[in-house]
């Protein structure tokens, strides 16, 4: 144990101490314990080697979280590399926490020790730390510890995984307490008001209804038939309302003072408010259970499922339990009593409050409780570890329990588990797809609304611009209007050019029709040759007449000019072909005439 060093993690920083006379400390004698309590003797055996204070409160919290999780922080790594004598072979490091010790040994390779000696040294360091470190007072050390403790506990509470489970646990315990309180208070008000109106207990059995009637009736002598409608609203039965009025007329109760009536009415109103709050709390618990554990609540009910979660501590703990433990949750006393006396162990615990076990026969209660516990463990695991919570599997498991009940009673064989789970998975996938689509639609709507708000704000900012900017905008708008006018004029000229093009196309079609006519006339007779020549001359005249029209057109783009140049070339090519065709026919006809 030569060369023992002890690492101490304080709220203000890391400290490394060297321990001398280790053998005496290891003996754990009464003299050693006295020396630990006195600073002078302890300082002679334990010396401060190095101290590294934390830079800020957030840095201290980061290091504290790393130590609690068993992770070696960079600050601690640098501190040990600089201060601990790594070259010495016999040097060892004593650590209080084994988690951080394993991380140090893996990364730095420092030999570690623990045990009674290290614990005794750390106890003395805790007692005299503000004296061992120079510049550190007891008040500053306590302030650092208090601040770090608050921040660490705040982070633990803030990032608690079982936040929703805690709400369920508290609400179910409050619901049970309210049931007890409402029952005792309603019994108290029955006894108290029965001195004045004892016949009301026989007519009304419900505690909540009795408290409301006691608050409204008050003095029975003032109860008449004109208040029949008020009583009918509470009792929801005209016969009961009439019976209350008749019994009030012939009541055997004693007279009561107005002060006593005021106290009874205030207490009755308190009971009514508690009963109404109990209803709202039950609705809240149902909503929480449907959000946190939908499958478990669909299988066994909201209240029984919440009691199972509260007894286990959280939904994750319930999911980790096997089915045999879930079966006897809430019957631990009976279980250990049976194990001591070697008697029969209990068949069910909190599961007994479900409707399935009550419906089963006496012989089949153990079987159905075992089967129900199995399904409850499956439902709790699905609720705990599923990405998207749905109640599809819980409903299918409930159907399986119903089928098992009918199997025990009638003997009809239930469906196979594989088939049921396949159906459940297919339905669950469909529901998840629908939910994702709905979420996408909601996100789109949110983005559209956000963009609309942003546009509205930008429009308002534009309206609040300075007048100088508005003048500049007016000038730019005038320039834009002038440019628009010029563009409109250019479009008008383009329209005129297009109209002229249409006229040219008509002329070209007329020319082509005349060319075809000339070809037909040439084939029929030789006399048509002159006419065709005349028509060709007419075509040339038309062509010449069309040429000045082209010259009169306004200046256009180069592409339009190219098109116009190409069009007369095509016309000339057609005409040239037409002119060249009749020449061989003329020569043949002349030869025939010469032969004749």
C-alpha positions as CSV (number, residue, x, y, z in Angstrom):
1,X,0.0,0.0,0.0
2,X,3.0,2.3,-0.4
3,X,2.4,5.4,-2.3
4,X,-1.4,5.6,-1.7
5,X,-3.2,8.5,-3.2
6,X,-6.8,9.4,-2.7
7,X,-9.1,11.2,-5.1
8,X,-11.8,13.3,-3.6
9,X,-14.6,14.9,-5.6
10,X,-15.9,18.1,-4.0
11,X,-18.5,20.6,-5.2
12,X,-15.7,23.2,-5.7
13,X,-13.3,20.9,-7.6
14,X,-11.1,17.8,-7.7
15,X,-8.5,17.2,-5.0
16,X,-5.7,14.6,-4.8
17,X,-4.2,13.6,-1.5
18,X,-1.1,11.5,-0.6
19,X,-1.5,9.3,2.5
20,X,1.5,8.6,4.7
21,X,1.6,6.0,7.5
22,X,-1.0,3.8,5.8
23,X,-0.4,0.8,8.1
24,X,-1.5,2.8,11.2
25,X,-4.6,4.0,9.4
26,X,-5.4,0.4,8.3
27,X,-5.4,-0.9,11.9
28,X,-8.5,1.2,12.6
29,X,-7.6,1.6,16.2
30,X,-9.4,4.0,18.5
31,X,-6.3,6.2,18.5
32,X,-6.6,6.4,14.7
33,X,-10.2,7.4,14.9
34,X,-9.3,10.2,17.3
35,X,-6.5,11.3,15.0
36,X,-9.0,11.6,12.1
37,X,-11.2,13.9,14.1
38,X,-8.3,16.2,15.1
39,X,-7.0,18.4,12.2
40,X,-3.4,18.5,13.4
41,X,-2.9,14.8,13.6
42,X,-4.8,14.1,10.3
43,X,-2.8,16.7,8.4
44,X,0.4,15.0,9.5
45,X,-0.8,11.7,7.8
46,X,-2.6,13.1,4.8
47,X,-1.1,15.8,2.5
48,X,-2.7,17.7,-0.4
49,X,-0.9,17.1,-3.7
50,X,-3.1,19.0,-6.1
51,X,-6.4,20.8,-6.4
52,X,-8.3,21.7,-9.6
53,X,-11.3,24.0,-9.0
54,X,-14.3,24.0,-11.3
55,X,-14.6,27.0,-13.7
56,X,-18.3,27.6,-13.2
57,X,-21.5,26.1,-11.8
58,X,-22.4,24.5,-15.2
59,X,-18.9,22.9,-15.3
60,X,-19.4,21.5,-11.9
61,X,-22.8,20.1,-12.9
62,X,-21.3,18.5,-16.0
63,X,-18.6,16.8,-13.9
64,X,-21.1,15.7,-11.3
65,X,-23.4,14.1,-14.0
66,X,-20.4,12.4,-15.6
67,X,-19.3,10.9,-12.2
68,X,-22.9,9.7,-11.4
69,X,-23.1,8.0,-14.8
70,X,-19.6,6.4,-14.5
71,X,-18.0,8.5,-17.3
72,X,-14.5,9.9,-17.1
73,X,-14.8,13.7,-17.8
74,X,-12.1,15.5,-19.7
75,X,-11.3,17.7,-16.7
76,X,-10.7,14.8,-14.4
77,X,-8.6,13.0,-17.0
78,X,-6.3,16.1,-17.5
79,X,-6.1,16.5,-13.7
80,X,-5.0,12.9,-13.1
81,X,-2.5,13.0,-16.0
82,X,-0.9,16.1,-14.6
83,X,-1.0,15.4,-10.8
84,X,-0.9,11.6,-10.3
85,X,2.6,10.0,-10.5
86,X,2.0,7.6,-13.4
87,X,5.7,6.7,-13.7
88,X,5.9,5.2,-10.1
89,X,4.9,1.5,-10.2
90,X,3.9,1.3,-6.5
91,X,1.6,4.3,-6.7
92,X,-2.1,3.5,-6.3
93,X,-5.3,5.5,-6.3
94,X,-8.0,5.2,-3.8
95,X,-11.6,6.0,-4.9
96,X,-14.9,6.0,-3.1
97,X,-17.1,5.3,-6.2
98,X,-16.4,2.0,-8.1
99,X,-18.2,3.2,-11.3
100,X,-15.8,6.1,-12.0
101,X,-12.9,3.8,-10.9
102,X,-13.5,1.3,-13.7
103,X,-13.5,4.2,-16.2
104,X,-10.2,5.6,-14.9
105,X,-8.6,2.2,-15.0
106,X,-9.7,1.5,-18.5
107,X,-8.5,4.8,-20.0
108,X,-5.5,5.8,-17.9
109,X,-4.4,2.3,-16.6
110,X,-4.0,3.5,-13.0
111,X,-4.1,0.8,-10.3
112,X,-7.0,1.3,-7.9
113,X,-7.6,0.4,-4.3
114,X,-10.6,0.6,-2.0
115,X,-11.8,-0.7,1.3
116,X,-11.8,0.4,4.9
117,X,-8.5,2.4,4.7
118,X,-9.7,4.6,1.8
119,X,-13.1,5.1,3.4
120,X,-11.5,6.2,6.7
121,X,-9.3,8.7,4.8
122,X,-12.2,10.1,2.8
123,X,-14.1,10.5,6.0
124,X,-11.3,12.7,7.4
125,X,-11.0,14.6,4.2
126,X,-14.7,15.4,4.2
127,X,-14.4,16.7,7.8
128,X,-11.3,18.9,7.2
129,X,-11.5,19.7,3.5
130,X,-12.0,23.5,3.9
131,X,-8.8,23.5,6.1
132,X,-6.7,21.3,3.8
133,X,-7.3,23.5,0.8
134,X,-5.9,27.1,1.0
135,X,-8.2,29.9,0.2
136,X,-11.4,27.8,0.8
137,X,-13.6,28.7,3.7
138,X,-16.3,26.6,5.3
139,X,-19.1,28.9,4.2
140,X,-17.9,29.0,0.5
141,X,-17.6,25.1,0.5
142,X,-21.2,24.8,1.9
143,X,-22.5,27.3,-0.7
144,X,-20.9,25.3,-3.5
145,X,-22.4,22.1,-2.2
146,X,-25.8,23.7,-1.8
147,X,-25.8,25.2,-5.3
148,X,-24.6,22.0,-7.0
149,X,-27.1,19.9,-5.1
150,X,-30.0,22.1,-6.2
151,X,-28.9,22.1,-9.9
152,X,-28.3,18.4,-9.9
153,X,-31.7,17.5,-8.3
154,X,-33.4,20.0,-10.6
155,X,-31.9,18.3,-13.7
156,X,-32.9,14.9,-12.3
157,X,-36.5,16.0,-11.8
158,X,-36.7,17.8,-15.1
159,X,-35.5,14.9,-17.2
160,X,-37.4,12.2,-15.3
161,X,-38.6,9.4,-17.6
162,X,-41.5,8.5,-15.3
163,X,-43.2,11.9,-15.2
164,X,-46.5,10.7,-16.6
165,X,-46.3,7.6,-14.4
166,X,-46.0,9.8,-11.3
167,X,-49.2,11.7,-12.3
168,X,-51.0,8.4,-12.5
169,X,-49.7,7.1,-9.2
170,X,-50.7,10.3,-7.4
171,X,-54.1,10.5,-9.0
172,X,-55.1,6.9,-8.2
173,X,-53.9,7.3,-4.6
174,X,-56.0,10.5,-4.3
175,X,-59.0,8.8,-5.9
176,X,-58.8,6.0,-3.3
177,X,-58.5,8.5,-0.5
178,X,-61.4,10.5,-1.8
179,X,-63.6,7.4,-1.9
180,X,-62.9,6.8,1.8
181,X,-63.4,10.5,2.7
182,X,-66.7,10.8,0.8
183,X,-68.0,7.6,2.4
184,X,-67.2,8.7,5.9
185,X,-68.5,12.3,5.3
186,X,-71.8,11.0,3.8
187,X,-72.3,8.7,6.8
188,X,-71.7,11.6,9.1
189,X,-74.2,13.8,7.3
190,X,-76.8,11.0,7.3
191,X,-76.5,10.7,11.1
192,X,-76.6,14.5,11.6
193,X,-79.5,15.3,9.3
194,X,-81.5,12.2,10.5
195,X,-82.2,13.9,13.8
196,X,-84.4,16.4,11.9
197,X,-85.6,14.3,8.9
198,X,-85.1,10.5,9.6
199,X,-87.4,9.3,6.8
200,X,-85.2,10.7,4.1
201,X,-82.6,7.8,4.6
202,X,-85.3,5.2,3.7
203,X,-86.3,7.0,0.5
204,X,-82.8,7.9,-0.8
205,X,-79.9,5.4,-0.7
206,X,-77.3,7.2,-2.8
207,X,-74.8,9.3,-0.7
208,X,-74.3,12.0,-3.3
209,X,-78.0,12.4,-3.9
210,X,-78.7,12.5,-0.1
211,X,-76.2,15.3,0.4
212,X,-77.7,17.3,-2.4
213,X,-81.2,16.8,-1.0
214,X,-80.1,17.7,2.5
215,X,-78.6,21.0,1.2
216,X,-81.7,21.9,-0.8
217,X,-84.5,20.8,1.7
218,X,-83.1,22.4,4.8
219,X,-86.0,22.8,7.2
220,X,-88.6,20.0,6.4
221,X,-91.5,22.2,7.5
222,X,-90.8,24.6,4.7
223,X,-90.9,21.8,2.1
224,X,-94.1,22.1,0.0
225,X,-95.5,20.8,-3.3
226,X,-94.3,23.9,-5.2
227,X,-90.7,22.6,-4.8
228,X,-91.5,19.3,-6.5
229,X,-89.6,20.2,-9.7
230,X,-86.4,20.9,-7.8
231,X,-86.6,17.5,-6.1
232,X,-87.3,15.8,-9.4
233,X,-84.2,17.3,-11.0
234,X,-82.1,15.8,-8.2
235,X,-83.8,12.4,-7.8
236,X,-84.6,12.0,-11.6
237,X,-87.8,10.2,-10.4
238,X,-91.2,11.8,-9.7
239,X,-92.3,9.0,-7.4
240,X,-89.3,9.6,-5.1
241,X,-89.9,13.3,-5.1
242,X,-93.6,12.9,-4.0
243,X,-92.5,10.3,-1.4
244,X,-90.1,12.9,0.1
245,X,-92.8,15.5,0.3
246,X,-95.3,13.1,1.9
247,X,-92.7,11.9,4.4
248,X,-91.8,15.5,5.3
249,X,-95.4,16.2,6.2
250,X,-95.6,13.3,8.7
251,X,-92.0,13.2,9.9
252,X,-91.0,12.0,13.4
253,X,-87.9,14.1,13.6
254,X,-87.2,16.8,16.1
255,X,-87.1,20.5,15.4
256,X,-83.7,22.1,14.6
257,X,-82.3,25.5,15.1
258,X,-81.3,27.7,12.1
259,X,-77.6,27.7,13.2
260,X,-77.5,23.9,13.1
261,X,-79.2,23.9,9.7
262,X,-76.5,26.3,8.4
263,X,-73.8,24.0,9.6
264,X,-75.5,20.9,8.0
265,X,-75.9,22.8,4.7
266,X,-72.3,23.9,4.6
267,X,-71.1,20.4,5.3
268,X,-73.5,18.9,2.7
269,X,-72.2,21.4,0.1
270,X,-68.6,20.3,1.0
271,X,-69.5,16.7,0.4
272,X,-71.2,17.5,-2.9
273,X,-68.1,19.4,-4.1
274,X,-65.9,16.5,-3.1
275,X,-68.1,14.1,-5.0
276,X,-68.0,16.3,-8.1
277,X,-64.2,16.7,-7.8
278,X,-64.0,12.9,-7.6
279,X,-65.8,12.6,-10.9
280,X,-63.5,15.1,-12.6
281,X,-60.4,13.3,-11.2
282,X,-61.7,10.0,-12.5
283,X,-62.1,11.5,-16.0
284,X,-58.5,12.9,-15.7
285,X,-57.2,9.5,-14.7
286,X,-58.9,7.9,-17.7
287,X,-57.4,10.4,-20.1
288,X,-53.9,9.9,-18.6
289,X,-54.2,6.1,-18.8
290,X,-55.3,6.2,-22.4
291,X,-52.2,8.4,-23.2
292,X,-49.6,6.5,-21.1
293,X,-50.9,2.9,-21.1
294,X,-53.7,2.5,-23.7
295,X,-53.3,-1.3,-24.1
296,X,-53.3,-2.0,-20.3
297,X,-56.4,0.2,-19.8
298,X,-58.2,-1.4,-22.7
299,X,-57.4,-4.9,-21.3
300,X,-58.1,-4.5,-17.6
301,X,-59.6,-1.1,-17.1
302,X,-58.2,2.3,-16.1
303,X,-58.4,2.0,-12.3
304,X,-57.0,-1.5,-12.0
305,X,-54.2,-0.7,-14.5
306,X,-53.4,2.5,-12.6
307,X,-53.2,0.5,-9.3
308,X,-50.8,-2.0,-10.9
309,X,-48.6,0.9,-12.1
310,X,-48.6,2.6,-8.7
311,X,-47.9,-0.7,-6.9
312,X,-45.0,-1.4,-9.2
313,X,-43.6,2.1,-9.0
314,X,-43.7,2.9,-12.7
315,X,-44.7,1.5,-16.0
316,X,-41.2,0.4,-16.8
317,X,-41.0,-1.6,-13.6
318,X,-44.3,-3.2,-14.3
319,X,-43.1,-4.1,-17.8
320,X,-40.0,-5.8,-16.3
321,X,-42.0,-7.9,-14.0
322,X,-42.8,-11.5,-15.1
323,X,-46.5,-12.6,-15.3
324,X,-46.2,-14.6,-12.1
325,X,-45.3,-11.4,-10.2
326,X,-48.0,-9.4,-11.9
327,X,-50.5,-12.1,-10.8
328,X,-49.9,-11.6,-7.1
329,X,-49.1,-7.9,-7.0
330,X,-50.9,-6.5,-3.9
331,X,-51.1,-9.9,-2.1
332,X,-47.5,-9.9,-0.7
333,X,-48.6,-10.4,2.9
334,X,-50.7,-13.4,2.0
335,X,-47.8,-14.8,-0.1
336,X,-45.2,-14.5,2.7
337,X,-47.7,-15.8,5.3
338,X,-48.3,-18.8,3.1
339,X,-44.6,-19.4,2.6
340,X,-44.0,-19.3,6.3
341,X,-46.8,-21.6,7.2
342,X,-46.2,-23.7,4.0
343,X,-49.8,-23.2,3.0
344,X,-51.4,-22.4,-0.3
345,X,-50.1,-19.3,-2.1
346,X,-52.6,-16.6,-3.2
347,X,-54.0,-17.0,-6.7
348,X,-54.5,-13.2,-7.4
349,X,-53.8,-9.8,-6.0
350,X,-54.9,-6.5,-7.5
351,X,-56.1,-8.4,-10.7
352,X,-59.0,-9.7,-8.6
353,X,-60.8,-6.3,-9.1
354,X,-61.1,-6.9,-12.8
355,X,-64.4,-8.2,-14.2
356,X,-62.9,-11.4,-15.7
357,X,-62.1,-13.1,-12.4
358,X,-65.6,-12.2,-11.0
359,X,-67.3,-13.7,-14.0
360,X,-65.2,-17.0,-13.9
361,X,-66.3,-20.0,-11.9
362,X,-64.8,-21.0,-8.6
363,X,-62.7,-23.8,-10.3
364,X,-61.5,-21.5,-13.1
365,X,-60.5,-18.4,-11.2
366,X,-56.9,-19.5,-10.7
367,X,-56.6,-20.3,-14.4
368,X,-58.1,-17.1,-15.7
369,X,-56.1,-15.0,-13.3
370,X,-52.9,-16.7,-14.5
371,X,-53.9,-16.1,-18.2
372,X,-55.0,-12.5,-17.4
373,X,-51.6,-11.8,-15.7
374,X,-49.8,-13.1,-18.8
375,X,-51.8,-10.7,-21.1
376,X,-51.3,-7.8,-18.7
377,X,-47.5,-8.2,-18.8
378,X,-47.6,-8.2,-22.6
379,X,-49.8,-5.1,-22.7
380,X,-47.5,-3.2,-20.2
381,X,-44.4,-4.1,-22.3
382,X,-46.1,-2.9,-25.5
383,X,-47.2,0.4,-23.8
384,X,-43.7,0.9,-22.3
385,X,-41.6,0.3,-25.4
386,X,-43.8,1.1,-28.4
387,X,-43.0,4.2,-30.4
388,X,-46.6,5.1,-31.2
389,X,-49.1,4.1,-28.4
390,X,-52.3,2.5,-29.7
391,X,-55.0,0.4,-28.0
392,X,-55.2,-2.2,-30.8
393,X,-53.2,-4.9,-29.1
394,X,-55.0,-4.3,-25.8
395,X,-58.4,-4.8,-27.5
396,X,-57.2,-8.0,-29.1
397,X,-55.9,-9.3,-25.8
398,X,-59.2,-8.5,-24.2
399,X,-60.9,-10.6,-26.9
400,X,-58.6,-13.4,-26.2
401,X,-59.4,-13.4,-22.5
402,X,-63.2,-13.4,-23.4
403,X,-62.6,-16.4,-25.7
404,X,-60.7,-18.2,-22.9
405,X,-63.6,-17.5,-20.5
406,X,-66.1,-19.0,-23.0
407,X,-63.8,-21.9,-23.5
408,X,-63.8,-22.7,-19.8
409,X,-67.6,-22.4,-19.7
410,X,-68.8,-23.9,-23.0
411,X,-65.7,-25.6,-24.4
412,X,-65.5,-23.7,-27.7
413,X,-61.9,-23.6,-28.9
414,X,-60.4,-20.1,-29.0
415,X,-58.4,-18.7,-31.9
416,X,-54.6,-19.2,-32.2
417,X,-52.4,-16.5,-30.7
418,X,-50.5,-16.2,-34.0
419,X,-53.6,-15.3,-36.0
420,X,-54.8,-12.8,-33.5
421,X,-51.4,-11.1,-33.3
422,X,-51.1,-10.9,-37.1
423,X,-54.5,-9.1,-37.2
424,X,-53.4,-6.8,-34.4
425,X,-50.2,-5.9,-36.1
426,X,-51.9,-5.1,-39.5
427,X,-54.5,-2.9,-37.8
428,X,-51.8,-1.2,-35.7
429,X,-49.7,-0.4,-38.8
430,X,-52.8,1.1,-40.5
431,X,-53.5,3.3,-37.5
432,X,-49.9,4.4,-37.3
433,X,-50.0,5.4,-41.0
434,X,-53.2,7.4,-40.5
435,X,-51.7,9.2,-37.4
436,X,-48.6,10.1,-39.4
437,X,-50.7,11.5,-42.2
438,X,-52.7,13.5,-39.7
439,X,-49.5,14.8,-38.1
440,X,-48.1,15.9,-41.5
441,X,-51.4,17.7,-42.3
442,X,-51.2,19.5,-39.0
443,X,-47.6,20.5,-39.6
444,X,-48.5,21.9,-43.0
445,X,-51.4,23.9,-41.5
446,X,-49.1,25.3,-38.8
447,X,-46.5,26.3,-41.4
448,X,-49.1,28.0,-43.5
449,X,-50.5,29.9,-40.5
450,X,-46.9,30.9,-39.5
451,X,-46.2,32.0,-43.0
452,X,-49.4,34.0,-43.1
453,X,-48.6,35.7,-39.8
454,X,-45.1,36.4,-41.1
455,X,-46.4,37.9,-44.4
456,X,-48.9,40.1,-42.4
457,X,-46.0,41.4,-40.2
458,X,-43.9,42.2,-43.3
459,X,-46.9,44.0,-45.0
460,X,-47.3,46.1,-41.9
461,X,-43.6,46.9,-41.9
462,X,-43.7,48.0,-45.5
463,X,-46.7,50.3,-44.8
464,X,-44.7,52.0,-42.1
465,X,-41.9,53.1,-44.4
466,X,-40.6,56.7,-44.6
467,X,-42.1,59.2,-47.1
468,X,-38.7,59.4,-48.9
469,X,-38.9,55.8,-49.7
470,X,-42.5,56.1,-50.9
471,X,-41.4,58.9,-53.3
472,X,-38.7,56.6,-54.7
473,X,-41.3,53.9,-55.1
474,X,-43.6,56.4,-56.9
475,X,-40.8,57.2,-59.3
476,X,-40.0,53.6,-59.9
477,X,-43.7,52.9,-60.5
478,X,-43.8,55.7,-63.1
479,X,-40.8,54.2,-64.9
480,X,-42.5,50.8,-64.8
481,X,-45.7,52.3,-66.3
482,X,-43.7,53.9,-69.1
483,X,-42.0,50.6,-69.8
484,X,-45.4,48.9,-69.8
485,X,-46.7,51.4,-72.4
486,X,-43.7,50.8,-74.7
487,X,-44.2,47.1,-74.4
488,X,-47.9,47.5,-75.3
489,X,-47.0,49.5,-78.4
490,X,-44.5,46.8,-79.5
491,X,-47.2,44.2,-79.0
492,X,-49.6,46.2,-81.2
493,X,-47.0,46.4,-84.0
494,X,-46.4,42.7,-83.7
495,X,-50.1,42.2,-84.1
496,X,-50.1,44.3,-87.3
497,X,-47.2,42.2,-88.6
498,X,-49.1,39.0,-87.9
499,X,-52.2,40.4,-89.8
500,X,-50.0,41.1,-92.9
501,X,-48.5,37.6,-92.7
502,X,-52.0,36.2,-92.8
503,X,-52.7,38.2,-96.0
504,X,-49.5,36.9,-97.6
505,X,-50.5,33.3,-96.8
506,X,-53.8,33.8,-98.5
507,X,-52.0,35.1,-101.6
508,X,-49.7,32.1,-101.6
509,X,-52.6,29.7,-101.3
510,X,-54.3,31.5,-104.3
511,X,-51.1,31.2,-106.3
512,X,-50.8,27.5,-105.6
513,X,-54.4,27.0,-106.7
514,X,-53.8,28.8,-110.0
515,X,-50.7,26.6,-110.5
516,X,-52.7,23.4,-110.1
517,X,-55.3,24.8,-112.5
518,X,-52.6,25.4,-115.1
519,X,-51.2,21.9,-114.8
520,X,-54.7,20.4,-115.4
521,X,-55.3,22.7,-118.4
522,X,-51.9,21.8,-120.0
523,X,-52.7,18.1,-119.8
524,X,-56.1,18.5,-121.4
525,X,-55.3,20.5,-124.5
526,X,-52.5,22.4,-126.1
527,X,-54.6,25.5,-126.5
528,X,-54.5,26.1,-122.8
529,X,-50.7,26.8,-123.1
530,X,-51.4,30.5,-123.8
531,X,-53.8,30.8,-121.0
532,X,-51.4,29.3,-118.6
533,X,-48.7,31.7,-119.8
534,X,-51.1,34.6,-119.2
535,X,-51.9,33.3,-115.8
536,X,-48.2,33.0,-115.0
537,X,-47.8,36.6,-116.1
538,X,-50.7,37.5,-113.7
539,X,-48.9,35.6,-110.9
540,X,-45.8,37.5,-111.6
541,X,-47.7,40.8,-111.5
542,X,-49.3,39.7,-108.2
543,X,-45.9,38.8,-106.9
544,X,-44.5,42.2,-107.9
545,X,-47.5,43.8,-106.2
546,X,-46.8,41.9,-103.0
547,X,-43.2,42.9,-103.0
548,X,-43.9,46.6,-102.3
549,X,-46.2,45.6,-99.4
550,X,-43.3,43.8,-97.8
551,X,-41.1,46.9,-98.2
552,X,-43.8,49.1,-96.6
553,X,-43.9,46.9,-93.4
554,X,-42.2,48.3,-90.3
555,X,-38.8,47.1,-89.1
556,X,-39.0,43.7,-87.4
557,X,-36.7,41.3,-85.6
558,X,-34.0,39.5,-87.6
559,X,-35.9,36.1,-87.2
560,X,-39.0,37.6,-88.9
561,X,-36.9,39.0,-91.7
562,X,-35.4,35.6,-92.3
563,X,-38.8,34.0,-92.5
564,X,-40.0,36.7,-94.9
565,X,-37.0,36.1,-97.1
566,X,-37.5,32.4,-97.1
567,X,-41.2,32.7,-98.1
568,X,-40.6,34.5,-101.5
569,X,-37.8,32.1,-102.2
570,X,-40.2,29.2,-101.8
571,X,-42.7,30.9,-104.0
572,X,-40.1,31.4,-106.7
573,X,-39.0,27.8,-106.5
574,X,-42.6,26.7,-106.9
575,X,-43.2,29.0,-109.9
576,X,-39.9,27.9,-111.5
577,X,-41.0,24.3,-111.2
578,X,-44.3,25.1,-112.7
579,X,-42.7,27.0,-115.6
580,X,-40.3,24.2,-116.3
581,X,-42.9,21.4,-116.4
582,X,-44.9,22.3,-119.7
583,X,-41.8,22.7,-121.9
584,X,-41.4,19.0,-122.8
585,X,-45.1,18.6,-123.4
586,X,-45.1,21.6,-125.9
587,X,-42.2,20.0,-127.8
588,X,-44.1,16.6,-128.1
589,X,-47.2,18.3,-129.4
590,X,-45.2,20.3,-132.0
591,X,-43.6,17.0,-133.2
592,X,-47.1,15.4,-133.6
593,X,-48.3,18.4,-135.7
594,X,-45.2,18.2,-137.9
595,X,-45.8,14.5,-138.6
596,X,-49.4,15.3,-139.6
